[in-house]
Amino acid sequence: MQKLYQLMNDYIEKPAEEDLSFVKKGELIMAYLKMKEDGLMTDDEFEEKKKRILGLEDQ
């Protein structure tokens, strides 16, 4: 799971030529939610990742 977490993190951090599709965003959020439920990340970490994926950080 830690490797998946790092791969997803790297994917989000890369500058994208275009925004993530709606489906990809949903898949990433659901994967992070599963990791939160499995105890691999805190509620705050999940919310931070979700905001970044949805483009809601610092708005």
Secondary structure by P-SEA (a helix, b strand, c coil): caaaaaaaaaaaaccccccccaaaaaaaaaaaaaaaaaccccaaaaaaaaaaaaccccc
